[in-house]
Every structure is written in structure tokens, then in C-alpha cells.
Amino acid sequence: MEELFHTRGIHATSVAALIEAAHVSPRTCYVHFPTKNALVEECLRRFESEKSIAAEAELEREDLPPAQRLLATFDPVEGIRRR
């Protein structure tokens, strides 16, 4: 599902596409997630709990003073170029 949301966007990804990707029946999906919003919310909760945001790690650095830690969260992420 994460890949569908990433490639198509949340609004453009249909519930039918999510059901197909998850290999579940529509009934099973709707029993557990009565709305698409409920499904998206759960995906976001799992994403947040499983993956740390690289910029947030900068706040934990002890080698920088507080102001520099905060500014470091705005540095470009390695491997991603700004256009």
C-alpha cells in the first residue's frame, strides 16, 4: 500500500486498488477499515512508528548546540537533490 500511495498519491489511489494489492476481499477490508481515511490513518501510524525521519535524528545529536541541531533538520537529505 505504501508503494501505491507513494506512486499514485493518496487521493488517486482507489480502495479497489488497495484491496487488490492487499489480496483481501472487499468485505474483509471494510470490516477492518470502514473508510479509506481509516485505512490511510493506520498506514500513517505504522509508517511513523516503523521509520524515523532522518531530519529528526539531528535533534538528538549531542555534538551540536541546540540552535545548530534545529537548523540541521532543514539540511537536504543525503541522496536527494533539490530541483
Backbone as JSON Lines, residues from 0, in Angstrom:
{"i":0,"aa":"M","n":[0.81,-1.19,0.0],"ca":[0.0,0.0,0.0],"c":[0.86,1.25,0.0]}
{"i":1,"aa":"E","n":[1.93,1.19,0.76],"ca":[2.83,2.34,0.82],"c":[3.3,2.72,-0.58]}
{"i":2,"aa":"E","n":[3.63,1.71,-1.37],"ca":[4.1,1.96,-2.74],"c":[3.0,2.6,-3.59]}
{"i":3,"aa":"L","n":[1.78,2.11,-3.46],"ca":[0.67,2.7,-4.21],"c":[0.48,4.16,-3.84]}
{"i":4,"aa":"F","n":[0.46,4.43,-2.55],"ca":[0.29,5.81,-2.11],"c":[1.43,6.69,-2.6]}
{"i":5,"aa":"H","n":[2.64,6.14,-2.57],"ca":[3.81,6.92,-2.99],"c":[3.78,7.21,-4.49]}
{"i":6,"aa":"T","n":[3.44,6.2,-5.29],"ca":[3.48,6.39,-6.74],"c":[2.25,7.12,-7.29]}
{"i":7,"aa":"R","n":[1.09,6.8,-6.74],"ca":[-0.15,7.39,-7.27],"c":[-0.66,8.58,-6.47]}
{"i":8,"aa":"G","n":[-0.29,8.62,-5.2],"ca":[-0.84,9.63,-4.3],"c":[-2.03,9.04,-3.55]}
{"i":9,"aa":"I","n":[-2.29,9.55,-2.38],"ca":[-3.36,9.02,-1.54],"c":[-4.72,9.22,-2.21]}
{"i":10,"aa":"H","n":[-4.97,10.42,-2.7],"ca":[-6.29,10.71,-3.28],"c":[-6.54,9.93,-4.57]}
{"i":11,"aa":"A","n":[-5.5,9.68,-5.33],"ca":[-5.66,9.0,-6.62],"c":[-5.69,7.48,-6.49]}
{"i":12,"aa":"T","n":[-5.34,6.96,-5.33],"ca":[-5.35,5.52,-5.12],"c":[-6.74,5.1,-4.66]}
{"i":13,"aa":"S","n":[-7.37,4.25,-5.43],"ca":[-8.73,3.82,-5.09],"c":[-8.7,2.71,-4.04]}
{"i":14,"aa":"V","n":[-9.82,2.57,-3.36],"ca":[-9.96,1.47,-2.4],"c":[-9.86,0.15,-3.14]}
{"i":15,"aa":"A","n":[-10.4,0.07,-4.34],"ca":[-10.31,-1.16,-5.14],"c":[-8.85,-1.54,-5.4]}
{"i":16,"aa":"A","n":[-8.01,-0.56,-5.7],"ca":[-6.59,-0.83,-5.93],"c":[-5.91,-1.3,-4.65]}
{"i":17,"aa":"L","n":[-6.3,-0.73,-3.52],"ca":[-5.73,-1.15,-2.24],"c":[-6.14,-2.58,-1.9]}
{"i":18,"aa":"I","n":[-7.41,-2.91,-2.15],"ca":[-7.92,-4.25,-1.89],"c":[-7.18,-5.26,-2.77]}
{"i":19,"aa":"E","n":[-6.99,-4.91,-4.01],"ca":[-6.27,-5.8,-4.93],"c":[-4.83,-6.0,-4.48]}
{"i":20,"aa":"A","n":[-4.16,-4.94,-4.09],"ca":[-2.76,-5.03,-3.66],"c":[-2.62,-5.84,-2.37]}
{"i":21,"aa":"A","n":[-3.63,-5.76,-1.51],"ca":[-3.59,-6.48,-0.23],"c":[-4.05,-7.93,-0.35]}
{"i":22,"aa":"H","n":[-4.63,-8.27,-1.51],"ca":[-5.14,-9.63,-1.73],"c":[-6.18,-10.03,-0.68]}
{"i":23,"aa":"V","n":[-7.11,-9.11,-0.41],"ca":[-8.21,-9.39,0.5],"c":[-9.53,-9.1,-0.21]}
{"i":24,"aa":"S","n":[-10.6,-9.61,0.36],"ca":[-11.91,-9.33,-0.22],"c":[-12.37,-7.95,0.22]}
{"i":25,"aa":"P","n":[-13.26,-7.34,-0.56],"ca":[-13.8,-6.04,-0.14],"c":[-14.43,-6.11,1.25]}
{"i":26,"aa":"R","n":[-15.13,-7.21,1.53],"ca":[-15.78,-7.33,2.84],"c":[-14.73,-7.31,3.96]}
{"i":27,"aa":"T","n":[-13.67,-8.07,3.8],"ca":[-12.61,-8.1,4.82],"c":[-12.03,-6.7,5.03]}
{"i":28,"aa":"C","n":[-11.79,-6.02,3.95],"ca":[-11.23,-4.67,4.05],"c":[-12.16,-3.76,4.84]}
{"i":29,"aa":"Y","n":[-13.44,-3.76,4.47],"ca":[-14.38,-2.84,5.11],"c":[-14.73,-3.24,6.54]}
{"i":30,"aa":"V","n":[-14.57,-4.51,6.89],"ca":[-14.78,-4.92,8.29],"c":[-13.71,-4.27,9.18]}
{"i":31,"aa":"H","n":[-12.49,-4.25,8.68],"ca":[-11.37,-3.72,9.47],"c":[-11.19,-2.21,9.3]}
{"i":32,"aa":"F","n":[-11.53,-1.71,8.12],"ca":[-11.37,-0.28,7.82],"c":[-12.63,0.21,7.13]}
{"i":33,"aa":"P","n":[-13.57,0.77,7.89],"ca":[-14.86,1.15,7.3],"c":[-14.76,2.26,6.25]}
{"i":34,"aa":"T","n":[-13.66,3.02,6.28],"ca":[-13.48,4.09,5.29],"c":[-12.04,4.08,4.79]}
{"i":35,"aa":"K","n":[-11.83,4.72,3.68],"ca":[-10.46,4.86,3.16],"c":[-9.63,5.68,4.14]}
{"i":36,"aa":"N","n":[-10.23,6.7,4.74],"ca":[-9.5,7.51,5.71],"c":[-8.99,6.68,6.88]}
{"i":37,"aa":"A","n":[-9.79,5.72,7.34],"ca":[-9.36,4.86,8.44],"c":[-8.14,4.04,8.02]}
{"i":38,"aa":"L","n":[-8.14,3.57,6.81],"ca":[-7.01,2.8,6.29],"c":[-5.76,3.67,6.16]}
{"i":39,"aa":"V","n":[-5.93,4.86,5.63],"ca":[-4.8,5.79,5.49],"c":[-4.23,6.15,6.86]}
{"i":40,"aa":"E","n":[-5.11,6.41,7.82],"ca":[-4.65,6.76,9.17],"c":[-3.8,5.64,9.76]}
{"i":41,"aa":"E","n":[-4.24,4.39,9.59],"ca":[-3.47,3.26,10.12],"c":[-2.13,3.13,9.4]}
{"i":42,"aa":"C","n":[-2.12,3.33,8.1],"ca":[-0.86,3.28,7.35],"c":[0.11,4.34,7.86]}
{"i":43,"aa":"L","n":[-0.4,5.53,8.11],"ca":[0.45,6.61,8.61],"c":[0.96,6.31,10.01]}
{"i":44,"aa":"R","n":[0.11,5.73,10.86],"ca":[0.56,5.35,12.2],"c":[1.7,4.34,12.12]}
{"i":45,"aa":"R","n":[1.54,3.34,11.27],"ca":[2.59,2.32,11.13],"c":[3.86,2.92,10.53]}
{"i":46,"aa":"F","n":[3.71,3.76,9.54],"ca":[4.87,4.41,8.93],"c":[5.63,5.21,9.96]}
{"i":47,"aa":"E","n":[4.91,5.98,10.76],"ca":[5.55,6.81,11.77],"c":[6.25,5.97,12.84]}
{"i":48,"aa":"S","n":[5.66,4.86,13.23],"ca":[6.26,4.04,14.28],"c":[7.43,3.2,13.78]}
{"i":49,"aa":"E","n":[7.44,2.87,12.48],"ca":[8.48,1.99,11.94],"c":[9.67,2.74,11.36]}
{"i":50,"aa":"K","n":[9.46,3.94,10.89],"ca":[10.53,4.65,10.2],"c":[10.78,6.0,10.87]}
{"i":51,"aa":"S","n":[12.02,6.22,11.23],"ca":[12.34,7.52,11.78],"c":[12.66,8.47,10.63]}
{"i":52,"aa":"I","n":[12.34,9.69,10.82],"ca":[12.63,10.71,9.81],"c":[14.06,11.18,10.05]}
{"i":53,"aa":"A","n":[14.86,11.14,8.99],"ca":[16.28,11.46,9.11],"c":[16.5,12.82,9.77]}
{"i":54,"aa":"A","n":[15.7,13.79,9.42],"ca":[15.88,15.13,9.98],"c":[15.66,15.13,11.5]}
{"i":55,"aa":"E","n":[14.78,14.27,11.99],"ca":[14.53,14.21,13.44],"c":[15.75,13.7,14.19]}
{"i":56,"aa":"A","n":[16.56,12.88,13.55],"ca":[17.77,12.36,14.2],"c":[18.73,13.5,14.54]}
{"i":57,"aa":"E","n":[18.67,14.56,13.76],"ca":[19.55,15.71,14.02],"c":[19.27,16.34,15.38]}
{"i":58,"aa":"L","n":[18.04,16.24,15.84],"ca":[17.68,16.82,17.13],"c":[18.32,16.08,18.29]}
{"i":59,"aa":"E","n":[18.73,14.85,18.07],"ca":[19.34,14.04,19.12],"c":[20.86,14.18,19.2]}
{"i":60,"aa":"R","n":[21.44,14.86,18.23],"ca":[22.9,14.99,18.2],"c":[23.4,15.79,19.4]}
{"i":61,"aa":"E","n":[24.41,15.26,20.05],"ca":[24.98,15.95,21.21],"c":[26.23,16.75,20.84]}
{"i":62,"aa":"D","n":[26.69,16.6,19.59],"ca":[27.88,17.3,19.16],"c":[27.57,18.71,18.65]}
{"i":63,"aa":"L","n":[26.3,19.08,18.62],"ca":[25.9,20.41,18.16],"c":[25.14,21.15,19.24]}
{"i":64,"aa":"P","n":[25.29,22.48,19.29],"ca":[24.47,23.24,20.23],"c":[23.01,23.22,19.77]}
{"i":65,"aa":"P","n":[22.07,23.49,20.66],"ca":[20.64,23.4,20.33],"c":[20.23,24.14,19.06]}
{"i":66,"aa":"A","n":[20.71,25.35,18.87],"ca":[20.31,26.12,17.68],"c":[20.79,25.43,16.41]}
{"i":67,"aa":"Q","n":[22.0,24.88,16.42],"ca":[22.53,24.19,15.25],"c":[21.78,22.89,14.98]}
{"i":68,"aa":"R","n":[21.35,22.2,16.05],"ca":[20.55,20.98,15.87],"c":[19.26,21.29,15.14]}
{"i":69,"aa":"L","n":[18.61,22.35,15.56],"ca":[17.36,22.73,14.93],"c":[17.58,23.1,13.46]}
{"i":70,"aa":"L","n":[18.6,23.88,13.18],"ca":[18.9,24.26,11.8],"c":[19.27,23.05,10.95]}
{"i":71,"aa":"A","n":[19.91,22.05,11.55],"ca":[20.32,20.86,10.81],"c":[19.11,20.06,10.3]}
{"i":72,"aa":"T","n":[17.96,20.2,10.93],"ca":[16.78,19.47,10.45],"c":[16.34,19.97,9.08]}
{"i":73,"aa":"F","n":[16.79,21.14,8.68],"ca":[16.41,21.71,7.39],"c":[17.45,21.45,6.3]}
{"i":74,"aa":"D","n":[18.57,20.8,6.65],"ca":[19.57,20.46,5.65],"c":[19.0,19.43,4.69]}
{"i":75,"aa":"P","n":[19.4,19.49,3.42],"ca":[18.91,18.47,2.47],"c":[19.32,17.08,2.9]}
{"i":76,"aa":"V","n":[18.44,16.12,2.68],"ca":[18.72,14.73,3.0],"c":[19.71,14.2,1.98]}
{"i":77,"aa":"E","n":[20.7,13.45,2.44],"ca":[21.72,12.89,1.55],"c":[21.05,12.0,0.5]}
{"i":78,"aa":"G","n":[21.42,12.19,-0.74],"ca":[20.88,11.38,-1.81],"c":[19.67,12.02,-2.5]}
{"i":79,"aa":"I","n":[19.16,13.08,-1.93],"ca":[18.01,13.76,-2.55],"c":[18.48,15.14,-2.98]}
{"i":80,"aa":"R","n":[18.3,15.43,-4.25],"ca":[18.72,16.73,-4.76],"c":[17.51,17.63,-4.92]}
{"i":81,"aa":"R","n":[17.69,18.88,-4.58],"ca":[16.6,19.85,-4.79],"c":[16.6,20.28,-6.24]}
{"i":82,"aa":"R","n":[15.42,20.52,-6.74],"ca":[15.3,20.95,-8.14],"c":[15.28,22.44,-8.25]}
